[in-house]
Structures are given as C-alpha cells and as structure tokens.
Amino acid sequence: MAYRLGVDIGGTFTDVVLEAEGALHSVKVLTTYAAPEDAIIDGMHKVCAKAGLVPGDLTQIIHGTTLATNALIERRGAKTALITTKGFRDVIEMRTESRFEQYDLNLVLPEPLLPRQRRLVLQERVDARGEVLIPLDEAEVEALAGKLEASGYDSVAVGFLHSYLNPVHERMVRDVLARRLPGLSVSLSSDVSPQMREYERFNTTVANAYIKPLMASYLGRLRERLAAEGAGCDIFLMHSGGGIISIESAAEFPVRLVESGPAGGAVFAAHIAGRYGIDRVLSFDMGGTTAKICLIRDQSPKTSRVFEVARSYRFKKGSGMPISIPVIDMVEIGAGGGSLAHVDALRQIRVGPESAGSEPGPACYGRGGERPGVTDADLVLGKLDPDNFAGGTIPLHPDRSEAALSAHVGETLGMDATTAAFGVAEVVDENMANAARVHAVENGEDLAGYTMIAFGGAAPLHAGRLAQKLGISRVLVPPGAGVGSAIGFLRAPFSFEATRSVYMRLAEFDADAVREILQTLGDEATGFVRTCAPDATVETDVKVYMRYTGQGWEIPVTLTPEQAANPDSNTFQALFDADYTRLFGRPVAGLDVEITVWAVNATTPKEAVAAIDQEEPGVARNATERRALFDPVSGAFVDAGVVPRGEMVRGATTDGPAAITEDETTIIVPVSMRAVAQPDGCIDLTVREAG
Amino acid sequence: MPSDVQYQVMWNRLISIVEEQAQALVRTAFSTSVREAGDLSAGVYDAEGRMLAQAVTGTPGHVNAMADAVAHFIRRIGRQTMFEGDVYITNDPWEGTGHLHDITMVTPSFRNGVLVGFFACTAHIVDIGGRGFGADANSVYEEGLYIPIMKFAERGEVDETLTRIIRGNVREPDQLIGDVYALATCNEVGHRRLTGMMDEFDLADLTGIAAFILDNSRRATIERIAALTPGSAAGEMTVDGFSAPITLRVRLTIEADRIISDFTGTTGVDKKGINCPLVYTKAYACYALKCAIAPEIPNNHASLAPFEIVAEENTIVHAVHPAPVALRHIVGHFVPDTVYAALDLLLPDTVPAEGAGCLCNFQVSLRPRTDAPAPAHARRSEVLTFNSGGSGARPTVDGLNATAFPSGVMTMPVEATENAGPVMIWRKELRPDSGGAGTTRGGLGQYMEVGAQEGHEFDIQAMFDRVHHPARGRRGGAPGGATTIARSDGEAMRGKGKQFVPHGARVLMAFPGGAGHGDPSGRDPAAVRRDLARGYVSAEVAASTYGIDPATISEIQARAEAGDE
C-alpha cells in the first residue's frame, strides 16, 4: 500500500498532505523558521493521526520549500567566492547596464549576491568557438586554493567565459579544489546552467553555490529527523520545473528548488485538467500577497528557461536576479487579499504590491490596520460573510472596511464606500487580467476557450470576475484549494531537464552532431531520474530553441522521439515555421534559421488520471440564506443565495448570483454563471444560457 | 456613458495594450538595437492624433517625438485617403524621431468603418545604407535612404515598389524588411486589443476615455508644476563634440502652469553628424523634467504639453534639413545634465550631479587581415555594442556604476557579441576611482578592451565623449573620470570617428565615471570603508580625498583580501 506525504514549506504555513488509499488528509502548521524540519515533524504526526497511521507506514515523502528562495531574498547564504575569467570580475554587478525603472532618479539597483572582494579572477580564455586561447595555469589555481582556505570560504562558484561550450578550465579548477580543499562546496557554471549569456549563467551558479551549504545541511538534518521519528522512507524534492528529484541531486543543485512551491500548484492544476480532459487551462493561484498565473496546455504547464527571483521593486521586471534553470513559466504579480489600495496623483486607484500581511491585516480584521485592502473591498461588496470568515475564527468588521475605503479612496474621488470598494476590486481584477493577457500573448495564445482552475485563499472570490474579463466561460474550483501545492507534489513525476547552448544554423545542419548532443543530454537527464526510480520507464522530451539568424529571442520547438532520433534540417525548418507563424502571424521568407539551445527532459510517465464522470446540472440546491452581493456588470447590489459548500453534493446546482461558503474561502458565482458540484468535489462554474 | 470606475479600468487597459505592442516588437525584431537593447517605442492615439498612452521602453528619446509624429502623418496622408488595412511609414528625422536609423510606422484603427484612433511604433535599425552608422557624413543625404511619410500598405496591400527600393539601398535588406514587418505586426497587435476593449465596454469611439485620460493627466501635471516655486535659472555644459567643443545652454523658467526650457545661445550646427533635430532635444529635456517633477505620471499628449521647449534654428539642438544627424543621441543624451544644471538652482537636493551622459557605443567592422595572408576562416562582420559609464551622484545616494542614464538601453552580453562576429572582448569591468568623490559618490565607469580573432583586422567607429570634458560635480562634488582611448601598440586614438586597428592590436578604453555630489569630507566613513573594501576606490584616494588613516586602510585591505568588509 502506498502512503505518500506531500510537504510544502511556505512563508507562513507548512502544509502537509497525506494520501492514503485514495483519500487526502491535510494539516496546516506554522512554519518554524529556525528549524523548518520541526514544522514538518509536527505536521507529519498530526496528519498521520488524522489518517490513523504512524510515520513508519509512510512509503514516500515529497517535499517542496521556499527555503532556497528565502535564503536568496534574505541573503542568508554561505561565505561564497566566485572564480571567473580575468577582465570580467564585475559581470554579476554590472547586470544589463540599464535601469529597470526609467523615471526614478533615486533608483537603487539590487546588490549582487557577492560583493566585489569575493569575486576572484584567473588568467584564462576560451573563445566563442570553444577553443582555448589562453590555457589555465594549474599553479595559479593552486595558489588561489591557498587563498580560499586562508579566507575561510565555505562555497565556491566557478564561471568562465564560453564554458558552456568548453568546460575544461572549470573542471580543472574543480579537480584542484577537490584535492586541496575536500570540504569546500563547488558549483561549476558548466554544470549548473550551461547556457550562453554570462550574466545569467554566472548569477545562477553563484546563487547555487550561495545556498548549497545551507540546503545540504537542512536536507541532511531533515532526513535524520524523519528517520528518528520513524519515517525512514525515501524523500524526494520538488523542483522548479514541476518534477521531483532525489535528495542528493537537490543538495547538488539547490538552485533548482527555487519556486518549487508554486510549481506544485501548477502541477496540481494540470492534474485536475487531466481529470476533466481539458487541454487549455489557465491556472490562477491567489493568496494573501501575490497572484500567480500559469498556462497549461495538454495537461502540462508551460515551461521556460529563465526567471527572476527576489524582485526588489514592486515586482518589477528586471529588479530581481535572473536564474536560468528549467522552470514552470508563471507570472507573479502583487495582487492578493492583503494588497493595499490607495489613490495616486492621477486620481487613479492603485492596488498593491504593498500588502497588509496577516499582521495587522486589512482594516476589517480590526487589528489596527488603517488602510483598505482587497479583502476590505470584498467584504463591503458582500463577497465575504463577516461572521463566518476562516470558519468564524476571525470576526470581520465591515464598518472598519467602509471607513478605510472612504478615507483612503472614496473621499479623494468623491465616491461612497461601496463605489470605492467596487473600484478597488475592479482594479485588482483588471491588474490580474492584464497580466494574464500579456502572458498569453507572449505565448501566442488566445484565452478565449480556456478553462480557469482557481485555488489559493483569495482566488475563488475573484475567479468569476476575472473569467468575465478574460472571456473565459468555465472556472473549476477544486477542493483542497488551500493546500494545492502540497497536493501537486504528490502528482509530480520524477524528472530532470538537461540543457546546453550549441549554435547551429540549419544551413550547416550536422545530423551526427545533433544526434550526439541529444544523446549526451538524454543520458545526463535520464541518469538523474534513474537515481530516483531505477526500474521505472523513463521518457524523454526533446525541445530545441530556434530563431531566425539575427533575432534575439528563441522560440521552443518540440521534437517527437522519431524526429529527434532521425534529425533532418527540413523537418526542423517546417516545425519552426509552423510555431513561428502561430506566435507571430507569419514567417519571414528567405532567412536562415538557427538552433541555439538544446534541452532534453527525462521523466517518468505521468500518473494516469482517471477521467471523471462529469455531472450535468442536477438538483437545484436552494440557498440556506440570502445576502446582498455586488454585481460588477450592472454596477449594483443584487440579491444572492448563500449555500454552504458542504451541501454542494454531487450534481447539486446553484445559479448565480450566489456565494458558496466554506471555512477557507467563498466561491462567488457571478450573475451570468451557474455552479455545479462535480463528483470529485470541484465546483464547476459555467456561463449559463441567457434567460 | 461609462462610469469613472470603468474609465479607470480602460486607462489601465490602454497602458497594458501599448506594453504588449512593444513586447511583440522586441520578440520579432532582428536589429540588436531593438531586441537586445530595447531601443524602440510604441503608443496609442485618439482620432485627433493625440497620444493617450506610450510603452515605457529603453528610449526617452522617442517620448515627445512619438507624441508629435502622428500629427505629421495625418497632415501628410490626409484623413480622406486613410483606409482600413493601411500602414504608414517614415524615417524622416524631423517628423519622426531624429535620425534616418529610426523607422516609425503608424496604423489607423477603424471600428465599424469609422477611424477611431492610431497605433504608432518606432525602432532603431542597425543599417539604413549611406555611409553607415557614424558621425562622418556632411549632410543627411549621405546618411542613408530617406523614406518620406507614405503608405507602406494600402487596404492591406504592401507597396512592393517601396520594399524593392528599400532592399536595394541597405546593407542588410532581410534584416531591415524583417524589422519593418515586425513594426507593422506590433501595431496590429495593439489594434486587435483595442477592438476587444471597445467591444467589452461598448464604445463607439475613444472620445470619452481620451478626455478622461487627458484631463486627469493635465490636472496632475499642472498641480506638480504649481507646487514648485516660480522662477528662472540658467545652466550650461560644454562637451567634446566632434572636432570642436559644444556648449549647451538653457534657461529654465517655471511658471504656474508650464515650464519653459529655452536653449538660446547653444553652439551652432556641426559639420558632422552629431546634430540634433529639435524633436529629439525636446524629448530629452522633457524626460529630464518629468523624472524630477512628475515621475509617475504616464506620458501622453496632456502630461507632456506643459513642458515647452524653445531653441534657435541652426543650433546643434535644433538642426534643420539637410544637416547630418545620425549620432544625434550624443547631444541628446547631454540635454538632461544641462537642464539639471539650471533646475538644481530652482529645486535644490533633487537632481543628480553630471554623469557619463551619452552612451559609450562603438561599432567594429572586421575583415580578413590585409598585411599578410589571412586564414581561410577569416570573414567580414559588423558588430555594434552599447555600453555605459557611471551615472552622477544623487543628493542622497551614490551614482549607479556602469548604468545608462538618461538612456535606458541595455548592453549586450559579451558571449553574444563574440558570437555575432570574430571580435574579442578582452575586458569589461568596473573602473575604480572613476566615480567623482563627494558626500555621495559618482557611479563608476568601466574598462573595455576590444580586439579581433586571429587573422582579422578592423575599423572601430568610436562614439565617445567626455575625453576632454569629464562630468562636473555639484555642490563641492569632484568630477568623474574622463574617457580615455588608446591602442595597445601605443598609437593615439580619437574619441569619435572611424579608426583603423591592425592585426594583433587591441583598443583600450576607459569609459567615464559620474561626478560626485557634495563635499567629499561629508561622506559617511562607513561608505568610504565599504568602497575601499570593494575596490571602488583605491587606497590612495581613500587616504588623500577622504582622509582615511593608513592603519585603517591596511586593516580594511586585509579584511577585503579575505573577502570581508
């Protein structure tokens, strides 16, 4: 019998989910910053007790965590040195030499992870063809090793120019250091992120090195503690690409754990998409401070090769640091239940990214918060029941919400509290809609025809309106939405993506070289998966990134196993033309095409998802009570039914306007929609026929 | 009629639409200047040609220029000859954005057969024929192909005669035509999204939302200006120029509802292509003032209107046809520092000290060596790079190291540059001691060293200033480091113009630092110690300029040697 435990350490809560014989049990405990494993142990015991099991019964633990991200944001890493090519000491500090905010005269750029005195250089040079122009002198490396030892460094990142083509010098440094300083943690850029563009590659390698000792120590302690508590089963880690890897691989490449929590959320949504057989899904996860939006095609979340962590300036693009690793492609914006509203100089309502957090919280919590948050607007608009928030444990104060909305929004704009609340809700929904639209356009997608899967505490309150704005006609709100990421961990396959930058023009296509590149990457990726699942079937997905020679942006082109095994330039050209046309309207005739990056993702087969028997609208569930709910389409309050989610049994149907209440949140059914309870507990909102 | 809440949503939406329009251009463009460096812009206009929203991109230089451009298109094309499916084009330096290398395209947006607005976008392309990108031309006729305002497409039909003329006149025809199509696509993306918005809100035209945006923007901008103390002050700055120094002069006058920047007294037009059309001068003057006075008010017709610019014709900030203008960015990038010299007198403790100003760009033209037999793999190649010196110290924070200001473009990765041609970048790192000393320190410039792969020689087209006129400090701050350029074999080099570099030689460059703000004696000793530990300043400067004693210096250096502060 398989008893699997999913554990997600978040900023506030650690979520623990246990799946036993098809049933899910979950608990939320407060995250214990000093020793995060304490919360896991606590949660494990609690959830085992719920399920009538003991830790010794567990067969597998899947863990995802924000610890790696937080260590980068809070700069709590090891004493780390960067060893780089002479003449290029400042790559991670000079960034792109641009300002991410054009109009702020007092702009401050984020400090690099390592100050200048921790960036050391060696005389060496490889050119853009991978040829060694200046050989690295081993004696210089020996001398540097002495200095590293004397200075007490715990970790070292090695990044030389063009090492993605020829790693010989980086490996020489590794070998010397392994011999001289066996206790030192070493990360090579040619291993961590073998891709062209030195700033992204060096920064990713430095980030890996910076958190490596911390994460290795944490993972070691976690394994020991779990074993001591009786859970001696295998432990695996969720990575940012949406799969799981061994604890050893995680300790070697901890930078791949960054954003593993949100990745779990996307996998959760993808799994539900599979259950319903839906090919085009927008996953919408809205919590207290941010909202995350991800596109899921054919039940697989879209992936990307680079993203930014630790944005320092209103979530603004460019204000964080780039990490180039395989990652689920998400947009995150500062829009959550706690996001605060104000009016700017243009008399425009602005919402977020500043958030009230849980202390003092929005004004309605009555804990001293004076400024209106999104939750205040939701309360005034009738979306929340003041007496039954968080299962009645937190009484809400509508009068304080109204006062805060009037004082900070209404008075300036000559609006009453209700109109101000409407404005705040519309602005936050519009912000999210804009982010989703831009993300869709960047991926060549049109959101009409998409289904939204909404989870996270605040999402069900806003999903209906967001869907209206995006022209989406179906929204699924799954059960367990508050612990979606941890559930997602249990649905993730073993996977590892290996990538490499090698430039090749189709005019100079070399089929043997292509086979060799793909073979090497396939072996590397498969090797990582085999360490986790020695006997499982391993599938490989091949992607090549292509562009017209002369362009700067590559587009991903997916190859079938046959196309990868028998590479042919005509096939590559045809695939590129088709994808380029889909994204940008038309191909550009007569230009040569080149491949820049090669990627092979090895994965165990996705868990087979049983399609559910979807319910048609059935028995109308009469409201237990009624309340006034604001309808943003007509701009007025309407009389809405209130139905507890517990009464929405299979097939139960409620027409909007309605509020479906549960302990964690409330699902708002807009006037134009109908809610049907599905067999798996999902609430299925669809646009109902007019009349 | 839509409610105020709906208008708020629509304004947000229009800003999102132009950002999307710009993003589509970045992703499909071929020129490195657009796709890597972000030298482009995009905007939406009402039926009157008034700009309602503009994407925030890398180029303040396009701000006003774009705002004015659509009016020229309406005048030249004529409303009665505008049809659905039309796309218009120009690279007129005076009716577009300042030089032939910027292509501006405008698309009318029709709804139910009625013209409701326009989309426009601009991109800097790498080649437009002529002498190539550089200052060497004597008139605009030598600078490349001129495309007057005309139809690129009529009712969806592309003018193939025009595309053949373009192809026949430029060095990289595929790249340029690819970019022209990318520009047309980007307007199309905007148009589709605008149509979606008008459907959603059931709008027949943009009159209501235009009034809402423009009224709010005008009121907010004028409120900001009214809050300033009225007055007038003059500022000036002298920079290297091409062969003789240039002095930029401005008189800034703050009135209750407008700010006038009068450039009377500025040096006359230069014989070479560093002259600046007024539209580009206006863009940078306006950008400088908006940063200081109303940074968060988005650019549109109304928020730009209160910033008025005056200049005499035939001065270097108001060059008229047929003056050569290819490198108009050099003068344009110095306009903000000139404006700040005056503004500092009217609005103390707001503006930075002078910085590197113009970008430190160079283009290398590589070819097989001619002094001896070249290896078989040697080839010809053009490689353009954008680089930045240090920005000026701000009243409360240090200047930014090697970061562009006022331009907002990005540099290209060294690995990408070396993949673009047989060029070798041997060094690209911060330049210690180049940040002018002060209570707050100027940003550091950078060192670069460029050569060619074995078997090649090259010409370098230098576009550097501040060789003889380093950035000046404010209120007791010291100047930033000056630009230097030299050849590794000892041959002297100039800051501007095309210069030959033989096989085996390298060009050694040091780009300028920003100037300091306030007396160096007022600098926080902890900041000096940090700068010393990081090597931003040398031990000599820490001792002589900031008065740190030798024992402390040794102690800091020992800790820095071990990686600590």
Interface residues (C-beta under 8 A of the other chain):
Chain A: K79 A81 G87 F88 R89 D90 V91 E93 M94 T96 E97 S98 R99 Q102 Y103 D104 L105 N106 L107 V108 L109 P115 R116 Q117 R118 R125 D127 A128 A150 S151 G152 Y153 L161 H162 M196 R197 E198 Y199 D344 A345 L346 R347 Q348 I349 L413 M415 T419 F422 G423 E426 V427 E430 N431 N434 R437 V438 V441 E442 K469 Y503 Y548 G550 Q551 G552 W553 L583 F584 G585 R586 V588 G590 L591 G635
Chain B: S3 D4 V5 Q6 Q8 V9 W11 N12 R13 S16 E19 E20 Q23 A24 V26 R27 T28 A29 F30 T32 R35 E36 G38 V56 G58 P60 D174 Q175 I177 G178 Y181 T185 E188 V189 R193 E200 N216 S217 A220 E223 R224 K290 C291 A292 A294 P295 E296 I297 P298 T350 V351 P352 F386 N387 S388 R394 T396 V397 L400 N401 A402 T403 A404 F405 G408 V409 M410 T411 P413 V414 E415 A416 E418 N419 M424 W426 R427 K428 E429 L430 Q446 E449 Q453 A533 R534 G535 Y536 A560 E561 A562 G563 D564 E565
